[in-house]
Amino acid sequence: MTYSTVFWNRIAKSYANKPVADVEAYEFKLDKIRGELNPDMNVFEFGCGTGSTALKLAPLVASYQAIDFSEKMIAIAQGKLRDTPIPQLDFLQSALEEHPIQNNSLDAIIAMSVLHLMNEPQSAIAHAFTKLKPGGLFISNTACIADSMPWFKYIAPLGHSLRLLPKLHVFKQTTLMAYLTEAGFTTKYEWITENNKMTLFVISQKPLKSTQS
Ligand SMILES: C[S@@+](CC[C@H](N)C(=O)[O-])C[C@H]1O[C@@H](n2cnc3c(N)ncnc32)[C@H](O)[C@@H]1O
């Protein structure tokens, strides 16, 4: 088990009890996502945490699988699902890097507040591209810390080695957009949260005719 998994397991309970920091921005993004979903879609979410977003979006689609590598986060999500059953929703403990998904099989992939926390954000984005059908959507919300706190790039590795922080990448919004473009995505919608200029919400699309797989 990596230290990041240990970290997220450790804070799962307090994360679940923490209120959403900016409700207005969260609801705005949810509405944007809802506008892209339809009842025929097969949706996949990684880094779903305690499942709040999945529980809100899953009723709108045909199937919604949500994974997280923290067993404690997933246990909380599964508990919520037991209280409010949604037949098409499934929570599973799994790391994105190890989770089997057929290429070109998904209509949408959702990654909320997770790309900057992955071992290799660039590979995760490229991986998402291969799993989407042509025309499929990759919807991400990412803390691009380098734009407002560039010095954090010195703190992040130190905090991780001292076991105070999970693995954390400090990159700019332009870097994230470059990763998305390099993977082959086009940008359908881009929004920076008003109260928190660090967070970039992007709806990216895999072109219908792609030169990449
Ligand atoms: C900041 S939390 C975000 C949770 C949720 N998406 C939200 O918006 O509240 C990041 C989550 O990503 C999970 N995570 C990080 N890296 C992962 C990976 N490689 N595969 C699956 N889950 C991962 C962590 O366990 C944690 O629950």
The ligand as an ORCA input file, in Angstrom:
! r2SCAN-3c Opt
* xyz 0 1
  C      -9.221     15.179     -2.888
  S     -10.001     13.637     -2.885
  C     -11.349     13.970     -4.005
  C     -12.525     13.080     -3.748
  C     -13.758     13.422     -4.606
  N     -13.498     13.256     -6.024
  C     -14.244     14.814     -4.314
  O     -14.265     15.643     -5.242
  O     -14.599     15.079     -3.163
  C      -8.944     12.646     -3.921
  C      -9.338     11.174     -3.939
  O      -8.624     10.529     -4.976
  C      -8.262      9.226     -4.552
  N      -7.133      8.791     -5.415
  C      -5.921      9.381     -5.540
  N      -5.168      8.741     -6.438
  C      -5.926      7.709     -6.926
  C      -5.703      6.684     -7.873
  N      -4.536      6.577     -8.506
  N      -6.707      5.810     -8.149
  C      -7.896      5.906     -7.491
  N      -8.157      6.844     -6.547
  C      -7.185      7.750     -6.273
  C      -7.965      9.414     -3.057
  O      -8.075      8.222     -2.341
  C      -9.024     10.434     -2.653
  O     -10.193      9.812     -2.191
*
